[in-house]
Each structure stands twice: as C-alpha cells, then as structure tokens.
Amino acid sequence: MASKNIFQGNPAEVSEELIKSAFGSHFVIIYPDLPTLREMYSQYIKSVLSKGNEIVMILPFLETVYDVRRILSEDSANINVRKYEKEQLLLIVDSLKGYFGSPVGLMPFLSQTVEYASKLGKNGLSVLGDIGSFFYYNKKDGLLDYEITLSSRYKDMNYMKGFCMYNGHDFDKRFNDEERQRLLVHHVKTLKLLPP
C-alpha cells in the first residue's frame, strides 16, 4: 500500500491522529474488524465531545445506530449519548440512509450542519463515515466517483473533517491496485488501524 502519507497505529494512536488533524482534512481509515473500529471511534468521539468545540457525526454500516449508541454509552467511553444527541452535538446516522437516503446525497446536510456548528460557536464538524454502504448497493464505481469528486482537502468546507472508514477486507478485495492507489492518493492521509 503506497501512499504519500500513511500512519499505522492502534485505536488510541489513530484516535490521537484524528484529534490532531486540521479542519479541512479528508482521511482514509482502514480498519481490520468491528471491535477495533469501535474502540477507535469511542475514544475519538469521547475526546471531541468532552472538549466541546465541535459537532461529531458518525455513519455506521456494520452495526446499527442503536449499537453505536450502546457502545458510546458503555465501557470506557461512558458518554451521555442522549444528552449530546438532544443538543445536536452528536449525530448518529445509518450509513445507508446518510449516503443513499436523499436524491441530493449527503453533502447538503453536511453543509447545513457546518453552518449550525458555526452558529453555535463551534469550530466545525467531524464526520466518520463507513463506506460499506456503497458495496452493499454494488456501487463501487459510484464510490470511486464520489471520493474523487470530493476535494482531498475540504477547501470549500474548511470547517469539516472527513474520515472515510473502509473495512480492510473490502478495501483489499473489492478494489484493484490502481483503484486503491487512486483512493489513497486522493486523501490527505491514510490511517491503518491495527488491533490493540
């Protein structure tokens, strides 16, 4: 896997890389399994919400919205999910609905959420989107087009951080070498999540 900027680390290390990232960043996260992904996003979301300076949206695919709420509420994260959702500081949206539930796609909603974050005096919006829904609908070509149309840096949405999460099995098996390279080169950074 050749890319201009690759970081490999356990969930805590990858979470820290996301925390340090600048608004406007567009990263790829390749994860090995659901437990490892859960540990990483729990740490990241807990840190971001506790600092109170941005809104977080997560679009899960391999688990339900209910599962994400439960994971974030329990164990080491111990987040008051209901409170943050009520305040619209934590948005949990099924990946299938988020990417395919509207004819205009996800970007208009993200733009509105960035505007809302600004009105609240927040620094911006972090989006953790599981891309598996594109494979579910057999939209690999649509996924490649979608990723390439997004800026490698969100210059027009510099109050947003976008983290595209790919299951490692899907990433390796569903793309050929050239397609993988196009995706990796198009993102500012590639984070390879390793089991703890």
N, C-alpha and C positions, 0 to 999 in steps of 0.2 A: 504494500500500500504506500505509494509515493504521493506526497502532498507537500505543499510549501511550508505548512505549519501543523505538525502533529504533536499531540500531547497524550500520553498514556498514563492512567492512574486509577487508583481505587475510588470508591464513591466519594469519600471525603476530599480527596485531591481534585477530582473533576468538579465537584461542587464548588470548591475554592476558585478554580479557574473561571467558572461561570460568574461567581461573585465579583471577581476582579475585572471581568470583561466590561468594555465601554458600551454605552448605548450606541446603537447603530450596528452592533456586531451581529453576524449571521454565521452560526457554527453548525457543524455536523457532530452529533453524538452517536457513536456506535456502541450498543450495549449487548452483553452476552446473554442475559436472561432477565426475567422479570424481577426476582428478588434483588439483584444488583441495581437495576434501574430504580426500583422503589427506594432503596437506601439512598441513592444519589439525589433523587428529586425531593425526598423528605428533608434531607439536610439543606438543600438549596432553598426550598420554599420556606422552611423554618427560619433560616438566616435572613432572607429578604423581608419576610413579614415582620420579624422582630425589629428590624431596623426602621421599618415604617416609611420607607421613602419610594416605594414603587408598588405597582399592581402586578400580580402574577396570574397568568393563565396557563393551565395545563390541559392538553388534549390527549387523553389516554386512548389506546387502541386495544391492547391485550388484556385490559381489565376495565371494569365498568366505572362510571362516575361514583357509584356507591362505594366500590372497592377503594378508590383513591381517597374518598372522604374518611373511610375507616382507617386506612394506613396512616394518613396525616394526623388523625385524632389519637392514635395509639402510640405505644412504644416510645422510642427516643424523640420523635417529632413532637408529640403531645400538643398539637396546635388546636386552638378553639376554631375549628373549621366553620361552624355555624355562624359565629361572630364575624369572621372575615368575609364569608360569602354574603352575609346580610349587608355589610359595609361595602360590598362590591370591590374588595381589595384582593380577593381570591376568586378566580373564575375557573370552574371545572366543567369542561365541555367535551362530550364524546367526540372523538376524532372523526367518526363517520359523519356526524351532524355538522361539525365545525367546517370540514373541508368540502362536504357534498350536500349539506342541508339547505343551501341557498343557491339560486341560479347565478348570483354575482360572486359567490365564493366567500372566503374568509377575510380578505383584505379590507373591505369597507367596515366590517365590525372591528377589526384591529385599529383602524384609523379613528373610529369613534371612541374606542377605549383609550387610545393615546390622548385624545382631546379631553376625555373625562379625567384622566390622570393629571393632566396639566391644570384643569380647573380645581382639582383637589390640592394642588401644590406639590404633587409627587414628581419625582424625577422622570418617571416613564413606566413602561410596561415590559415585563419579561414573558416570553411565550415559549413553552416547552411543548412541542407538537410531535406526537408519534405518527410517523408517516405510513404505518402499516395499513391504514385505511385505503390508500391508493392501490396496494396489492390486493386487498380484499375485493375491490371493484375491477381488478385486472386493468388498472390504469397506469402501468409502468411508463408508457410513453408520455402520458399526460403529466405524470410526476416529474419526469425529466424536463419537460417544457416548463412546468410550474416553477421548479427550482431555478432553472436558468433565467426565467423572466424576472425573478427576484434579484435585487442587487446583492452583490457579495458583501456590501455594506449598505445598510438602510439609510442612504443619504437623504432620501425624501421623508424618511420616518426615523430621524436620529434620536427619538425618544423611545425606541423599541430595541429590545434584544431578542433575536430569533434563534431558537435552538431546535434544529430538526433531528429528531431521535429515530434512529434506524436500528431494528433488531439485526445483530451481526449475521445471523443465518440468512435473512432476506437480502441483506446488503451483498453478501458473498455469492449467493446462488441466483439471484434474480437479475443482477447486472453483469454485463461482460466487463473486461478490463477497461476498455475505452469509456464505457458509461460510468464506471466507478471513478475513473480519473476526472472526467468532466464534472462530476458532482463534487469531488474533493477540492479540486482547483477553484471551483466557483465559490466556495465558502472561505471565510477568513481563517478559520481554524478547524481542525478535525480533532475531536476528543474521543479517544478509545477507552471505554470504561472497562476496567478489569475487576474481576470478583475480589471481594475483600480478603 
